Amino acid sequence: SQQGEEDPQALSIQEGENATMNCSYKTSINNLQWYRQNSGRGLVHLILIRSNEREKHSGRLRVTLDTSKKSSSLLITASRAADTASYFCATGRYGGSQGNLIFGKGTKLSVKP
Amino acid sequence: DGGITQSPKYLFRKEGQNVTLSCEQNLNHDAMYWYRQDPGQGLRLIYYSQIVNDFQKGDIAEGYSVSREKKESFPLTVTSAQKNPTAFYLCASSRTGSMNTEAFFGQGTRLTVV
């Protein structure tokens, strides 16, 4: 079952521009995490935002969380060609399967030099 | 270097064959996970383990089996019962099974049926 859904599915921008990706989810969450995946590689954790937080920064990354709208956004400022990758949001699952993350389908970001 | 290692990177399976994917971590993490990734479908959970000698089925466990005899190791066997095994398999670990911890991923194993 898919919990997080990223939007857009694909995004193409020029180097130096900002990139914004959105994630919507369906049920209550404990936290929301963003991951990055370079083509054919494993995922790398970028940032975790808790349900009682509204905004978090890490370097050129800015994540917001709106629990009333069940949505989150990831902003990458001053993008670089090296930011080209797929970006996934993941939410923690409550209930019998506690402890595992549900991933969305990802946003494929292409940054052109 | 601390990390999570998957092997092999590429694996080819003949029809009717069982194959085992290796996943080892030296991060001293309690929890380990196996995900399957197909194009355009994101990651789907196959099995997870929160402690040694214990594991639970995820969303798509049919045709797969796992063991967790050691904290560091969580091998995945793709059995002949898995009818469409061609995919990218990702192993992950986290410090605990808590939702408040980040997951660390291996580099993946690409399995192809020939």
Backbone of each chain as ProteinMPNN parsed JSONL, in Angstrom:
{"seq_chain_A": "SQQGEEDPQALSIQEGENATMNCSYKTSINNLQWYRQNSGRGLVHLILIRSNEREKHSGRLRVTLDTSKKSSSLLITASRAADTASYFCATGRYGGSQGNLIFGKGTKLSVKP", "coords_chain_A": {"N_chain_A": [[0.85, -1.185, 0.0], [0.56, 2.198, -0.844], [1.714, 4.984, 0.804], [2.933, 7.589, 0.854], [2.851, 9.958, -1.761], [4.594, 11.308, -4.364], [4.989, 14.422, -6.065], [5.98, 16.587, -8.671], [6.035, 13.709, -10.963], [8.246, 13.792, -12.569], [10.871, 16.154, -13.04], [12.464, 18.795, -14.63], [15.114, 20.99, -14.668], [17.213, 23.963, -14.93], [20.64, 24.33, -14.067], [21.323, 26.041, -11.041], [18.768, 26.958, -10.643], [15.889, 26.678, -8.458], [14.489, 23.701, -7.038], [11.428, 22.168, -6.437], [9.711, 19.692, -4.728], [6.859, 17.732, -3.99], [5.014, 15.955, -1.472], [2.373, 13.877, -0.663], [0.322, 12.354, 1.817], [-1.678, 9.773, 3.423], [-2.575, 8.85, 5.986], [-2.309, 9.387, 9.574], [0.889, 10.392, 10.777], [4.083, 9.697, 12.301], [6.546, 10.692, 11.704], [8.157, 12.163, 8.836], [10.21, 11.31, 6.162], [12.81, 12.173, 3.875], [14.448, 10.845, 1.051], [17.17, 10.225, -1.179], [18.027, 8.929, -4.39], [20.479, 7.916, -6.484], [20.825, 6.94, -9.883], [20.426, 3.489, -10.229], [21.529, 2.928, -7.766], [21.705, 2.622, -4.121], [19.436, 4.031, -1.612], [19.802, 7.22, -0.049], [19.628, 8.789, 3.038], [18.159, 11.956, 3.567], [16.783, 13.904, 5.176], [14.851, 14.178, 8.163], [11.683, 14.924, 9.359], [9.722, 15.7, 12.114], [6.367, 15.076, 13.295], [5.529, 17.202, 14.842], [6.942, 19.327, 13.952], [7.396, 22.076, 11.697], [9.053, 23.081, 9.785], [12.26, 22.432, 8.372], [15.793, 22.655, 7.965], [18.631, 21.803, 5.993], [21.648, 22.407, 4.946], [21.465, 23.099, 1.55], [18.913, 22.225, 1.447], [15.444, 22.412, 2.149], [12.778, 21.523, 4.085], [9.308, 21.288, 4.456], [6.413, 20.701, 6.471], [3.025, 20.041, 6.565], [0.689, 19.077, 8.541], [-2.043, 19.305, 8.67], [-2.868, 19.393, 6.077], [-1.825, 17.077, 5.279], [0.684, 16.902, 3.903], [3.961, 17.408, 2.483], [6.875, 19.259, 1.548], [9.848, 19.363, -0.41], [12.503, 21.431, -0.885], [15.097, 22.253, -2.991], [17.655, 24.405, -3.134], [19.411, 26.575, -5.423], [20.258, 24.644, -7.455], [22.381, 21.936, -8.574], [24.153, 20.13, -11.146], [24.897, 17.726, -10.056], [22.821, 17.164, -8.362], [21.013, 15.726, -9.716], [18.839, 13.091, -9.62], [16.622, 10.607, -8.15], [14.016, 11.401, -5.911], [12.601, 10.507, -2.863], [9.812, 10.394, -0.665], [9.116, 9.194, 2.618], [7.084, 7.562, 4.98], [6.45, 6.763, 8.397], [4.952, 3.772, 9.563], [2.089, 3.058, 11.425], [0.761, 0.725, 13.845], [0.444, -2.872, 13.476], [2.7, -3.317, 11.918], [4.761, -1.824, 12.937], [7.527, 0.31, 12.733], [8.479, 0.141, 10.163], [9.067, 1.738, 7.003], [7.048, 3.449, 4.601], [7.316, 3.983, 1.247], [6.991, 6.496, -1.289], [6.488, 6.809, -4.885], [8.373, 8.407, -5.955], [10.127, 11.349, -7.189], [11.613, 12.191, -10.17], [14.39, 13.991, -10.677], [15.998, 16.141, -12.9], [18.82, 17.956, -13.51], [20.058, 20.33, -15.539], [23.192, 21.236, -16.894]], "CA_chain_A": [[0.0, 0.0, 0.0], [1.363, 3.393, -0.991], [1.315, 6.02, 1.751], [3.335, 8.869, 0.313], [2.823, 10.11, -3.207], [5.345, 12.493, -4.731], [4.517, 15.197, -7.207], [5.625, 15.855, -9.885], [6.763, 12.461, -11.181], [9.528, 14.153, -13.157], [11.123, 17.59, -13.01], [13.693, 19.131, -15.328], [15.439, 22.402, -14.447], [18.577, 24.379, -15.247], [21.528, 24.519, -12.916], [21.148, 27.339, -10.394], [17.352, 27.143, -10.3], [15.398, 25.928, -7.306], [13.618, 22.565, -7.355], [10.462, 21.878, -5.376], [8.989, 18.426, -4.864], [5.817, 17.62, -2.98], [4.645, 14.612, -1.038], [1.108, 13.824, 0.069], [0.141, 11.076, 2.469], [-3.098, 9.541, 3.702], [-2.941, 8.643, 7.383], [-1.47, 10.091, 10.558], [2.286, 9.97, 10.758], [4.969, 10.057, 13.4], [7.531, 11.554, 11.068], [8.259, 12.006, 7.392], [11.622, 11.356, 5.794], [13.136, 12.302, 2.455], [15.616, 10.099, 0.617], [17.648, 10.468, -2.536], [18.577, 7.74, -5.025], [21.124, 8.056, -7.778], [20.415, 5.858, -10.777], [21.029, 2.187, -10.027], [22.201, 2.854, -6.464], [20.843, 2.585, -2.951], [18.894, 5.308, -1.162], [20.546, 7.944, 0.967], [18.738, 9.61, 3.863], [18.437, 13.392, 3.49], [16.269, 14.705, 6.285], [13.678, 13.658, 8.864], [10.908, 15.976, 10.024], [8.744, 15.086, 13.01], [5.004, 15.574, 13.082], [5.316, 18.458, 15.568], [7.787, 20.345, 13.331], [6.788, 22.653, 10.495], [10.077, 23.366, 8.784], [13.591, 21.997, 8.761], [16.781, 22.982, 6.96], [19.909, 21.103, 6.015], [22.39, 22.909, 3.795], [20.599, 23.681, 0.51], [17.602, 21.569, 1.521], [14.447, 22.935, 3.078], [11.601, 20.65, 4.117], [8.169, 21.756, 5.237], [5.404, 19.694, 6.77], [1.708, 20.566, 6.931], [-0.065, 17.884, 8.936], [-3.473, 19.518, 8.414], [-3.078, 19.06, 4.663], [-1.129, 15.807, 5.043], [1.607, 17.11, 2.798], [5.312, 17.887, 2.765], [7.597, 19.668, 0.351], [11.311, 19.408, -0.356], [13.048, 22.468, -1.752], [16.545, 22.262, -3.182], [17.993, 25.722, -3.666], [20.634, 26.696, -6.234], [20.537, 23.254, -7.823], [23.6, 21.597, -9.302], [23.998, 18.925, -11.972], [25.065, 16.566, -9.171], [21.563, 16.897, -7.66], [20.212, 14.842, -10.569], [18.565, 11.85, -8.889], [15.22, 10.457, -7.774], [13.8, 11.778, -4.519], [11.462, 9.775, -2.309], [9.389, 10.639, 0.707], [8.774, 7.955, 3.314], [6.373, 7.811, 6.234], [6.431, 5.65, 9.32], [3.662, 3.103, 9.574], [1.58, 2.679, 12.73], [0.016, -0.537, 13.895], [1.157, -4.144, 13.595], [3.977, -3.301, 11.211], [5.505, -0.67, 13.45], [8.96, 0.359, 12.521], [8.949, 0.17, 8.784], [8.736, 2.937, 6.247], [6.343, 3.292, 3.337], [7.894, 4.919, 0.295], [6.259, 6.879, -2.476], [7.082, 6.376, -6.156], [9.523, 9.247, -6.238], [10.218, 12.397, -8.208], [12.892, 12.107, -10.874], [14.884, 15.342, -10.925], [17.099, 16.269, -13.846], [19.369, 19.299, -13.473], [20.89, 20.468, -16.734], [24.265, 22.223, -16.702]], "C_chain_A": [[0.888, 1.238, 0.0], [0.853, 4.43, -0.008], [1.654, 7.386, 1.195], [3.286, 8.861, -1.204], [3.526, 11.403, -3.571], [4.764, 13.14, -5.985], [5.509, 16.338, -7.447], [6.376, 14.528, -9.985], [8.145, 12.737, -11.751], [9.638, 15.664, -13.207], [12.457, 17.86, -13.672], [13.941, 20.622, -15.189], [16.863, 22.685, -14.881], [19.365, 24.544, -13.952], [21.349, 25.934, -12.354], [19.71, 27.623, -9.998], [17.026, 26.332, -9.043], [14.487, 24.793, -7.778], [12.71, 22.29, -6.171], [9.711, 20.594, -5.702], [8.01, 18.313, -3.707], [5.502, 16.168, -2.68], [3.328, 14.707, -0.296], [0.954, 12.43, 0.661], [-1.276, 10.979, 3.001], [-3.443, 9.474, 5.18], [-1.998, 9.399, 8.31], [-0.06, 9.522, 10.553], [3.001, 10.394, 12.025], [6.049, 10.994, 12.894], [7.49, 11.311, 9.565], [9.722, 12.185, 7.026], [11.752, 11.522, 4.282], [14.443, 11.571, 2.185], [15.938, 10.457, -0.824], [18.227, 9.169, -3.08], [19.185, 8.126, -6.36], [20.826, 6.797, -8.594], [21.17, 4.562, -10.491], [21.735, 2.013, -8.697], [21.197, 2.751, -5.325], [20.35, 3.978, -2.578], [19.766, 5.906, -0.073], [19.581, 8.854, 1.721], [19.149, 11.075, 3.778], [18.023, 14.115, 4.758], [15.031, 14.03, 6.874], [12.989, 14.817, 9.539], [9.822, 15.307, 10.856], [7.387, 15.754, 12.842], [4.734, 16.886, 13.812], [6.225, 19.583, 15.047], [7.124, 20.844, 12.046], [7.806, 22.874, 9.384], [11.426, 22.895, 9.3], [14.558, 22.276, 7.613], [18.003, 22.087, 7.127], [20.67, 21.515, 4.771], [21.471, 23.585, 2.793], [19.206, 23.077, 0.505], [16.714, 22.257, 2.546], [13.215, 22.05, 2.968], [10.524, 21.314, 4.961], [7.179, 20.615, 5.425], [4.129, 20.388, 7.208], [0.823, 19.37, 7.258], [-1.561, 18.063, 8.696], [-3.826, 19.175, 6.971], [-2.461, 17.714, 4.302], [-0.19, 15.93, 3.843], [2.937, 17.641, 3.286], [5.933, 18.343, 1.454], [9.089, 19.678, 0.631], [11.769, 20.445, -1.358], [14.559, 22.33, -1.797], [16.882, 23.598, -3.822], [19.293, 25.663, -4.461], [21.104, 25.324, -6.709], [21.811, 23.126, -8.658], [23.351, 20.352, -10.134], [24.084, 17.664, -11.113], [23.807, 16.255, -8.358], [20.645, 15.993, -8.476], [20.079, 13.483, -9.913], [17.05, 11.71, -8.755], [15.091, 10.737, -6.288], [12.505, 11.145, -4.022], [11.107, 10.319, -0.929], [8.979, 9.3, 1.315], [8.128, 8.302, 4.646], [6.4, 6.564, 7.085], [5.042, 5.078, 9.422], [3.287, 2.72, 10.994], [0.973, 1.286, 12.685], [0.923, -1.738, 13.949], [2.505, -4.149, 12.91], [4.835, -2.138, 11.677], [6.976, -0.779, 13.125], [9.381, 0.34, 11.076], [8.37, 1.364, 8.044], [7.985, 2.588, 4.974], [6.837, 4.384, 2.412], [6.909, 5.25, -0.814], [7.002, 6.422, -3.717], [8.221, 7.271, -6.602], [9.311, 10.315, -7.286], [11.588, 12.295, -8.842], [13.314, 13.517, -11.274], [16.063, 15.303, -11.88], [17.552, 17.725, -13.838], [20.359, 19.427, -14.622], [21.937, 21.545, -16.531], [24.142, 23.39, -17.673]], "O_chain_A": [[1.856, 1.314, 0.757], [-0.342, 4.724, 0.004], [0.784, 8.248, 1.072], [3.638, 7.871, -1.845], [3.112, 12.479, -3.14], [4.144, 12.491, -6.827], [5.862, 17.018, -6.483], [7.26, 14.256, -9.173], [9.1, 12.017, -11.462], [8.646, 16.37, -13.391], [13.465, 17.242, -13.331], [13.086, 21.433, -15.545], [17.63, 21.765, -15.167], [18.814, 24.857, -12.897], [21.239, 26.901, -13.108], [19.46, 28.441, -9.113], [17.771, 25.443, -8.631], [13.801, 24.916, -8.793], [13.172, 22.192, -5.034], [9.156, 20.429, -6.788], [8.295, 18.743, -2.59], [5.694, 15.281, -3.511], [3.182, 15.532, 0.607], [1.402, 11.445, 0.075], [-2.0, 11.974, 3.033], [-4.485, 9.981, 5.595], [-1.007, 9.979, 7.867], [0.146, 8.326, 10.349], [2.585, 11.319, 12.722], [6.42, 11.96, 13.561], [6.861, 10.364, 9.092], [10.39, 13.096, 7.516], [10.903, 11.063, 3.517], [15.4, 11.652, 2.955], [15.085, 10.928, -1.577], [18.84, 8.398, -2.342], [18.49, 8.603, -7.257], [20.602, 5.723, -8.037], [22.4, 4.537, -10.508], [22.472, 1.044, -8.515], [19.986, 2.79, -5.545], [20.785, 4.977, -3.151], [20.384, 5.192, 0.716], [18.812, 9.598, 1.112], [20.328, 11.405, 3.899], [18.814, 14.851, 5.349], [14.261, 13.39, 6.157], [13.634, 15.613, 10.22], [9.09, 14.451, 10.36], [7.284, 16.859, 12.311], [3.81, 17.612, 13.447], [6.271, 20.665, 15.633], [6.381, 20.109, 11.395], [7.469, 22.856, 8.2], [11.704, 22.949, 10.498], [14.2, 22.152, 6.441], [18.357, 21.675, 8.232], [20.384, 21.04, 3.672], [20.771, 24.538, 3.137], [18.4, 23.398, -0.369], [17.147, 22.63, 3.637], [12.677, 21.854, 1.878], [10.796, 21.836, 6.043], [7.126, 19.682, 4.623], [4.145, 21.222, 8.113], [0.276, 18.728, 6.362], [-2.278, 17.076, 8.533], [-4.934, 18.726, 6.679], [-2.56, 17.264, 3.16], [-0.272, 15.152, 2.893], [3.033, 18.242, 4.356], [5.561, 17.868, 0.381], [9.534, 19.959, 1.744], [11.459, 20.35, -2.545], [15.22, 22.294, -0.758], [16.439, 23.887, -4.934], [20.156, 24.821, -4.211], [22.217, 24.899, -6.398], [22.245, 24.058, -9.336], [22.422, 19.595, -9.848], [23.43, 16.662, -11.4], [23.726, 15.199, -7.73], [19.611, 15.545, -7.979], [21.074, 12.799, -9.675], [16.294, 12.58, -9.188], [15.955, 10.355, -5.499], [11.46, 11.235, -4.667], [11.983, 10.659, -0.134], [8.55, 8.39, 0.607], [8.566, 9.215, 5.347], [6.375, 5.445, 6.572], [4.057, 5.815, 9.374], [4.093, 2.113, 11.699], [0.707, 0.744, 11.612], [2.056, -1.639, 14.419], [3.38, -4.925, 13.294], [5.557, -1.537, 10.882], [7.579, -1.847, 13.235], [10.566, 0.512, 10.79], [7.332, 1.914, 8.412], [8.248, 1.563, 4.345], [6.784, 5.567, 2.747], [6.105, 4.414, -1.227], [8.018, 5.733, -3.625], [8.956, 6.929, -7.529], [8.442, 10.206, -8.151], [12.606, 12.309, -8.15], [12.67, 14.155, -12.107], [17.006, 14.534, -11.695], [16.763, 18.625, -14.124], [21.368, 18.723, -14.67], [21.628, 22.638, -16.056], [24.963, 24.306, -17.644]]}, "seq_chain_B": "DGGITQSPKYLFRKEGQNVTLSCEQNLNHDAMYWYRQDPGQGLRLIYYSQIVNDFQKGDIAEGYSVSREKKESFPLTVTSAQKNPTAFYLCASSRTGSMNTEAFFGQGTRLTVV", "coords_chain_B": {"N_chain_B": [[35.313, 1.068, 7.511], [32.0, 1.916, 8.393], [28.932, 0.4, 7.424], [26.499, -0.86, 5.073], [26.336, -3.761, 3.245], [25.623, -5.195, 0.186], [25.484, -8.175, -1.732], [25.471, -10.389, -4.591], [26.202, -7.67, -6.921], [24.991, -7.892, -9.369], [22.79, -10.437, -10.462], [21.877, -13.478, -11.92], [19.189, -15.547, -12.66], [17.976, -18.766, -13.345], [14.964, -20.183, -14.646], [12.924, -21.7, -12.181], [14.846, -21.901, -10.259], [16.288, -21.412, -7.011], [17.593, -18.493, -5.479], [19.971, -16.73, -3.459], [20.272, -13.646, -1.874], [22.698, -11.593, -0.473], [23.065, -9.706, 2.542], [24.8, -7.635, 4.618], [25.602, -5.917, 7.608], [27.588, -3.608, 9.47], [26.927, -1.812, 11.372], [25.87, -2.171, 13.805], [23.125, -2.249, 14.026], [19.779, -2.876, 15.08], [17.491, -3.413, 13.534], [16.535, -4.687, 10.345], [15.835, -4.667, 6.815], [14.168, -5.717, 3.793], [13.608, -4.539, 0.577], [11.814, -4.334, -2.495], [12.284, -2.984, -5.704], [10.64, -1.845, -8.468], [10.48, -0.492, -11.798], [9.043, 2.712, -11.759], [7.419, 2.14, -9.581], [8.269, 2.665, -7.039], [9.413, 1.716, -3.721], [8.802, -1.452, -2.306], [7.952, -3.272, 0.572], [9.39, -6.32, 1.545], [10.269, -8.208, 3.581], [10.935, -7.775, 7.087], [13.04, -7.341, 9.966], [13.224, -6.953, 13.372], [14.8, -7.775, 15.394], [17.299, -10.173, 16.324], [16.736, -13.526, 15.242], [14.067, -13.161, 14.73], [11.467, -12.213, 12.52], [9.268, -10.489, 10.245], [6.616, -10.649, 7.843], [6.371, -8.479, 5.041], [4.685, -6.356, 2.719], [4.771, -7.796, 0.323], [5.541, -10.593, 0.565], [5.257, -13.154, -0.504], [6.75, -15.934, -2.079], [9.266, -15.381, -1.275], [11.906, -15.814, 1.175], [13.458, -15.41, 4.397], [16.144, -15.164, 6.823], [17.372, -14.582, 10.14], [19.808, -15.058, 11.735], [22.071, -13.977, 12.778], [23.003, -10.803, 14.095], [24.229, -9.111, 12.279], [23.552, -10.004, 9.76], [21.232, -10.57, 7.111], [19.993, -12.431, 5.048], [18.274, -12.839, 1.918], [16.184, -15.082, 0.288], [15.164, -15.807, -2.905], [12.662, -17.633, -4.073], [11.609, -20.354, -6.25], [8.942, -20.083, -6.341], [8.344, -17.453, -6.632], [7.025, -15.659, -9.083], [7.658, -13.52, -10.731], [10.47, -12.435, -10.517], [12.363, -10.626, -11.452], [13.935, -7.71, -10.721], [15.042, -4.836, -8.81], [16.721, -5.184, -5.839], [16.754, -4.03, -2.569], [18.453, -3.715, 0.45], [18.144, -2.677, 3.807], [18.987, -1.036, 6.908], [18.284, -0.073, 10.302], [18.845, 1.767, 13.333], [17.111, 1.13, 15.423], [13.878, -0.483, 15.498], [12.187, 1.574, 15.53], [10.054, 4.165, 14.317], [11.239, 6.575, 14.341], [13.794, 6.635, 13.462], [16.4, 6.881, 11.023], [16.831, 5.131, 7.92], [19.425, 3.109, 6.604], [20.814, 2.31, 3.528], [21.867, -0.432, 1.414], [23.762, -0.905, -1.663], [22.285, -2.279, -3.445], [20.969, -5.13, -5.297], [20.717, -6.316, -8.499], [18.489, -8.394, -9.9], [17.983, -10.741, -12.419], [15.932, -12.752, -14.414], [16.754, -15.426, -16.488]], "CA_chain_B": [[34.162, 1.924, 7.26], [30.725, 1.337, 8.751], [28.002, 0.466, 6.321], [25.668, -2.016, 4.759], [26.884, -4.31, 2.012], [24.829, -6.202, -0.512], [26.183, -8.881, -2.804], [26.274, -9.68, -5.58], [25.579, -6.481, -7.488], [24.131, -8.422, -10.427], [22.53, -11.863, -10.279], [21.017, -14.033, -12.949], [18.527, -16.765, -12.173], [17.247, -19.564, -14.323], [13.616, -20.573, -14.232], [12.858, -22.817, -11.25], [16.004, -21.905, -9.358], [16.318, -20.511, -5.855], [18.831, -17.736, -5.336], [20.053, -16.016, -2.178], [20.919, -12.344, -1.896], [23.362, -11.364, 0.8], [23.037, -8.366, 3.129], [25.586, -7.593, 5.844], [25.82, -4.562, 8.135], [28.476, -3.506, 10.63], [26.488, -0.599, 12.06], [25.285, -2.607, 15.071], [21.707, -1.919, 13.992], [18.886, -3.972, 15.453], [16.465, -3.684, 12.527], [16.957, -4.823, 8.952], [14.684, -4.683, 5.92], [14.344, -5.972, 2.374], [12.647, -3.899, -0.308], [11.895, -4.597, -3.932], [12.0, -1.778, -6.481], [10.352, -2.008, -9.889], [10.4, 0.829, -12.439], [7.811, 3.47, -11.596], [6.578, 1.688, -8.472], [8.834, 2.943, -5.735], [9.924, 0.581, -2.958], [7.806, -2.245, -1.597], [8.578, -4.033, 1.649], [9.264, -7.775, 1.417], [10.388, -8.73, 4.938], [11.747, -6.981, 7.983], [13.42, -7.992, 11.214], [13.553, -5.945, 14.392], [15.712, -8.358, 16.365], [17.819, -11.478, 15.9], [15.851, -14.687, 15.324], [12.668, -12.772, 14.563], [11.213, -11.426, 11.322], [7.854, -10.41, 9.873], [6.324, -10.421, 6.43], [5.948, -7.17, 4.591], [3.533, -6.309, 1.82], [4.88, -8.693, -0.83], [6.431, -11.659, 1.029], [5.054, -14.429, -1.199], [7.832, -16.322, -2.978], [10.542, -14.996, -0.663], [12.143, -16.239, 2.548], [14.6, -14.749, 5.039], [16.58, -15.665, 8.12], [18.129, -13.589, 10.895], [20.531, -15.835, 12.744], [23.067, -13.073, 13.359], [22.575, -9.401, 14.055], [24.832, -8.435, 11.139], [23.229, -10.613, 8.482], [19.797, -10.749, 6.836], [19.914, -12.888, 3.664], [16.964, -13.005, 1.282], [16.124, -16.114, -0.738], [14.087, -15.688, -3.884], [12.368, -19.022, -4.407], [10.998, -20.595, -7.55], [7.527, -19.713, -6.234], [8.217, -16.035, -7.014], [6.828, -15.783, -10.526], [8.209, -12.384, -11.464], [11.509, -11.968, -9.609], [13.263, -9.628, -12.041], [13.749, -6.43, -10.031], [16.177, -4.304, -8.053], [16.46, -5.498, -4.439], [17.471, -3.149, -1.653], [18.487, -4.066, 1.858], [18.337, -1.493, 4.642], [19.014, -1.269, 8.346], [18.098, 1.112, 11.138], [19.351, 1.532, 14.68], [16.059, 0.366, 16.081], [12.695, -0.625, 14.656], [11.346, 2.743, 15.746], [9.811, 5.002, 13.137], [11.962, 7.836, 14.481], [15.182, 6.494, 13.048], [16.606, 6.843, 9.592], [17.273, 3.85, 7.361], [20.642, 3.115, 5.806], [20.605, 1.346, 2.455], [22.946, -0.978, 0.618], [23.79, -0.423, -3.041], [21.307, -2.998, -4.248], [21.267, -6.267, -6.161], [19.787, -6.386, -9.633], [18.225, -9.796, -10.225], [17.357, -10.935, -13.729], [15.624, -14.141, -14.776], [17.184, -15.695, -17.866]], "C_chain_B": [[32.887, 1.217, 7.667], [29.776, 1.438, 7.582], [27.228, -0.808, 6.16], [26.038, -2.49, 3.363], [25.957, -5.369, 1.441], [25.69, -6.88, -1.571], [25.313, -10.027, -3.309], [25.549, -8.434, -6.083], [24.606, -6.872, -8.588], [23.99, -9.928, -10.23], [21.562, -12.329, -11.347], [20.469, -15.363, -12.465], [17.828, -17.47, -13.314], [15.873, -19.892, -13.768], [13.686, -21.761, -13.281], [13.979, -22.883, -10.233], [15.765, -21.003, -8.163], [17.639, -19.762, -5.859], [18.786, -16.971, -4.027], [20.854, -14.738, -2.352], [21.477, -12.064, -0.508], [23.219, -9.911, 1.234], [23.741, -8.421, 4.479], [25.739, -6.148, 6.301], [26.736, -4.615, 9.352], [28.185, -2.236, 11.415], [25.912, -0.901, 13.44], [23.794, -2.234, 15.168], [20.861, -3.134, 14.35], [17.978, -4.38, 14.294], [17.064, -3.764, 11.128], [15.733, -5.074, 8.088], [15.102, -5.117, 4.512], [13.209, -5.307, 1.61], [12.879, -4.372, -1.737], [11.523, -3.308, -4.648], [11.812, -2.156, -7.936], [10.222, -0.621, -10.509], [9.032, 1.463, -12.224], [6.939, 3.071, -10.433], [7.157, 1.972, -7.104], [9.333, 1.68, -5.058], [8.772, -0.138, -2.264], [8.504, -3.178, -0.616], [8.315, -5.525, 1.496], [9.23, -8.424, 2.798], [11.146, -7.717, 5.78], [11.981, -7.74, 9.277], [13.811, -6.913, 12.213], [14.551, -6.464, 15.406], [16.168, -9.712, 15.833], [16.794, -12.571, 16.165], [14.364, -14.341, 15.249], [12.528, -11.953, 13.29], [9.724, -11.494, 11.0], [7.715, -10.187, 8.378], [5.952, -8.973, 6.19], [4.773, -7.288, 3.648], [3.568, -7.342, 0.699], [5.798, -9.879, -0.517], [6.313, -12.965, 0.234], [6.17, -14.72, -2.188], [9.21, -15.955, -2.468], [10.667, -15.626, 0.727], [13.393, -15.553, 3.075], [14.995, -15.518, 6.29], [17.328, -14.543, 8.824], [18.802, -14.3, 12.067], [21.596, -15.007, 13.447], [22.591, -11.635, 13.191], [23.034, -8.729, 12.767], [24.266, -8.869, 9.799], [21.741, -10.857, 8.304], [19.649, -11.19, 5.371], [18.474, -13.098, 3.181], [17.055, -14.094, 0.218], [14.912, -15.88, -1.615], [13.815, -17.097, -4.38], [11.725, -19.131, -5.781], [9.503, -20.244, -7.533], [7.281, -18.247, -6.595], [8.178, -15.985, -8.537], [7.437, -14.66, -11.342], [9.333, -11.753, -10.65], [12.432, -10.894, -10.171], [12.96, -8.267, -11.441], [15.067, -6.012, -9.409], [15.839, -4.493, -6.574], [17.362, -4.659, -3.54], [17.327, -3.637, -0.217], [18.745, -2.784, 2.65], [18.424, -1.903, 6.104], [18.739, 0.038, 9.069], [18.475, 0.747, 12.567], [18.356, 0.744, 15.528], [14.915, 0.2, 15.099], [11.762, 0.555, 14.789], [11.196, 3.554, 14.469], [10.618, 6.295, 13.206], [13.402, 7.758, 14.012], [15.28, 6.393, 11.533], [17.071, 5.456, 9.173], [18.521, 4.063, 6.515], [20.517, 1.99, 4.777], [21.916, 0.817, 1.891], [22.829, -0.471, -0.808], [22.911, -1.228, -3.98], [21.862, -4.184, -5.007], [20.224, -6.293, -7.265], [19.675, -7.846, -10.054], [17.484, -9.879, -11.553], [17.114, -12.419, -13.959], [15.989, -14.352, -16.232], [16.576, -17.012, -18.359]], "O_chain_B": [[32.696, 0.047, 7.335], [29.791, 2.416, 6.835], [27.29, -1.714, 6.991], [26.05, -1.706, 2.415], [25.562, -6.311, 2.128], [26.517, -6.24, -2.222], [24.511, -10.579, -2.555], [24.405, -8.183, -5.705], [23.54, -6.275, -8.733], [24.952, -10.61, -9.876], [20.565, -11.67, -11.641], [21.199, -16.195, -11.927], [17.172, -16.841, -14.144], [15.66, -19.876, -12.556], [14.416, -22.72, -13.534], [14.05, -23.818, -9.436], [15.122, -19.959, -8.279], [18.679, -20.325, -6.199], [17.716, -16.608, -3.541], [21.957, -14.74, -2.899], [20.805, -12.276, 0.501], [23.248, -8.999, 0.407], [23.331, -9.161, 5.374], [25.976, -5.256, 5.486], [26.668, -5.543, 10.158], [29.074, -1.658, 12.042], [25.51, 0.013, 14.161], [23.281, -1.945, 16.249], [21.178, -4.264, 13.979], [17.725, -5.569, 14.096], [17.973, -3.012, 10.777], [14.728, -5.617, 8.548], [16.242, -4.91, 4.099], [12.031, -5.473, 1.929], [13.984, -4.754, -2.122], [10.577, -2.621, -4.263], [12.709, -2.717, -8.564], [9.885, 0.333, -9.808], [7.998, 0.842, -12.47], [5.832, 3.589, -10.288], [6.584, 1.555, -6.098], [9.64, 0.689, -5.721], [7.879, 0.498, -1.703], [9.52, -3.793, -0.94], [7.171, -5.95, 1.336], [8.268, -9.111, 3.141], [11.906, -6.903, 5.256], [11.233, -8.649, 9.635], [14.644, -6.057, 11.915], [15.095, -5.692, 16.196], [15.501, -10.318, 14.995], [16.083, -12.55, 17.17], [13.512, -15.131, 15.656], [13.365, -11.097, 13.004], [9.018, -12.414, 11.415], [8.592, -9.609, 7.736], [5.309, -8.328, 7.018], [3.962, -8.207, 3.76], [2.521, -7.726, 0.177], [6.74, -10.138, -1.267], [7.213, -13.802, 0.308], [6.506, -13.884, -3.027], [10.211, -16.188, -3.145], [9.665, -15.931, 1.373], [14.274, -15.164, 2.309], [14.275, -16.404, 6.751], [17.862, -13.648, 8.168], [18.407, -14.153, 13.224], [21.977, -15.305, 14.579], [21.864, -11.31, 12.252], [22.33, -7.881, 12.219], [24.471, -8.186, 8.795], [21.063, -11.298, 9.232], [19.219, -10.393, 4.537], [17.591, -13.484, 3.947], [17.916, -14.03, -0.66], [13.785, -15.769, -1.133], [14.663, -17.691, -5.045], [11.347, -18.13, -6.391], [8.878, -20.124, -8.586], [6.142, -17.847, -6.835], [9.185, -16.241, -9.199], [7.706, -14.835, -12.53], [9.17, -10.644, -10.14], [13.213, -10.308, -9.422], [11.869, -7.728, -11.625], [16.066, -6.729, -9.47], [14.802, -4.023, -6.105], [18.575, -4.594, -3.737], [16.229, -3.93, 0.256], [19.486, -1.911, 2.199], [17.984, -2.989, 6.484], [18.936, 1.12, 8.517], [18.433, -0.419, 12.96], [18.723, -0.183, 16.249], [14.986, 0.7, 13.976], [10.665, 0.55, 14.23], [12.11, 3.615, 13.646], [10.674, 7.037, 12.225], [14.152, 8.724, 14.153], [14.378, 5.894, 10.859], [17.631, 4.706, 9.972], [18.651, 5.063, 5.808], [20.159, 0.862, 5.116], [22.935, 1.509, 1.884], [21.92, 0.292, -1.134], [22.797, -0.91, -5.164], [23.051, -4.246, -5.321], [19.019, -6.293, -7.011], [20.646, -8.451, -10.507], [16.494, -9.182, -11.778], [17.997, -13.244, -13.723], [15.598, -13.575, -17.103], [16.818, -17.415, -19.496]]}, "name": "protein", "num_of_chains": 2, "seq": "SQQGEEDPQALSIQEGENATMNCSYKTSINNLQWYRQNSGRGLVHLILIRSNEREKHSGRLRVTLDTSKKSSSLLITASRAADTASYFCATGRYGGSQGNLIFGKGTKLSVKPDGGITQSPKYLFRKEGQNVTLSCEQNLNHDAMYWYRQDPGQGLRLIYYSQIVNDFQKGDIAEGYSVSREKKESFPLTVTSAQKNPTAFYLCASSRTGSMNTEAFFGQGTRLTVV"}
